[in-house]
Amino acid sequence: MAEILSKVHVKWKKMREACGIFGIYGNSEAARITFFGLYSLQHRGQESAGIAVADGRKIRLEKGMGLISQVFSEEKIKNLKGHLAIGHNRYSTTGSSQLINAQPFFFQSDLWSFTVAHNGNLSNTKFLRRWLSKDGVNFTSSSDSEVIGHVILKSEGKTLEDKIVKGISVLEGAFSLLILAKDKLFAIRDPFGIRPLVLGKFHSSWVVASETCAFATIGANFKRNIHPGEVVRFDKDGLKTIHHDGREPSAFCIFEYIYFSRPDSFINGKLGYLTRLQAGQELAKEHPVAADLVISVPDSGTSAALGFSQESKIPFLEGLIKNRYLGRTFIQPEQELRKLGVKLKFNPLPEILKGKKVILIDDSIVRGTTTAGVVKLLKKFGAKEVHLRIASPPLISPCFLGIDIERYRELVAHGRTIEQIRHKLGADSLGYLSLNGLKKAIGEVNCGFCDGCFTGSYPVKIKN
């Protein structure tokens, strides 16, 4: 969890998911509803935001850098007229943080025009870019999401539906897609169902989103998941599945349960908060330790810390207070402030910590830099011992399917024993939840998992 203080804004390198997407068909306030849907999905991406709207004749698109509330004013929302829309919050995985990579992307040919919003990461992007470049495509961005639109344009088919179905057949990796045409909306999920996509109903309108928390925000009712390999079309005739080619077993990203999804989202039928609470309980069973109190790295470890406290009977207290307004600032810290490191994000409570044996809970450790800083900070402000407990297994392998961890050397657990990691982080003891313990916390769900970051085994071949 290394911190990087960039020249533009402060970016804390917790592991990040690619983005959040939202779509609606059949509502005259489509842009406004999409704005609030994206607002609830802001945790999935804070670098850029965009909304595309159609009215049956024309597509209008607005996007920019920053949070959804920074990009869209009331005036911009009013100018986005139409009854169907898609929106996107972006965090860059493939493609740098620039306006040219902001989504949705617009594509046009003599016969077709559409916009694409993409959550995920293709594993054959380089192969597809080379193929498209040889066929005369000039790319305007470094994003694999632009590749998807050009693949669809180049695919055979007499209708846009045919071109979409043909086009996605050559995509490999993780992709949940929303495609907006002038009079139609398409929702698509990759054959393994790696990234989430859910379907709901808002009055007489259909809505699609990365998470169910977006439905709760606007008052929509959850209906079901978009199935792995499914292509759903929304038009004047309603909803219709026009293609279904799911793989067995499916491979849903297990980190959605650990960190990515909001705790109030239902993930494959189970409330995210309860999974994290139960992960903390399992962690207490697997790695008990005598201590005075349980604290969390806020807010990522709080649910698991409460579960650990319940199971261990050791009281939970707040030992760190998080500065929740640091995540995005356009004021560059001076060098002296940079040296403060983790103290810019967390303030310890010495009256709570002094002389205490502390159990520190977090959901995961990626690079380890921030974790080491937190341990050091707790001891500096009076903690007698710091016992680190992590509510997921060690991250030993990169993710190539939609998370910004792509090099083995970035991972503190890669090539190290638990004792070596403990020593590097400065903790008095260290315990990770086992993969079996994590799956026990998740419980019975009707999907398989992608757990390549823990095992090194992926559901698709990585060609890039």
Buried (B, 14 or more C-beta within 10 A) or exposed (E): BBBEBEEEBBBBBBBBBBBBBBBBBBBEBBBBBBBBBBBBBBBBBBBBBBBBBBBEEEBBBBBBBBBBEBBBEEEBBEEBBBBBBBBBBBBBBBBEBBEBBBBBBBBEEEEBBBBBBBBBBBBBBBBBBEBBEEEEBEEEBBBBBBBBBBBBBBBEBEEBBBBBBBBBEBBBBBBBBBBBBBBBBBBBBBBBBBBBBBBBBBEEBBBBBBBBBBBBBBEBEBBEBBBBBBBBBBBEEEBEEBBEBBBEEBBBBBBBBBBBBBBBBBBBBBBBBBBBBBBBBBBBEBBBBEBBBBBBBBEBBBBBBBBBBBBBEBEBBBBBEBEEEBBBEEEBBEEEEEEEBBBBBBEBBEEBBEEBBBBBBBBBBBBBBBBBBBBBBBBEBBBBBBBBBBBBBBBBBBBBBBBBBBEEEBBBBBEBEEEEBBEBBBBBBBBBBBBEBBBBBBEEBEBBBBBBBBEEEBBBEBBB
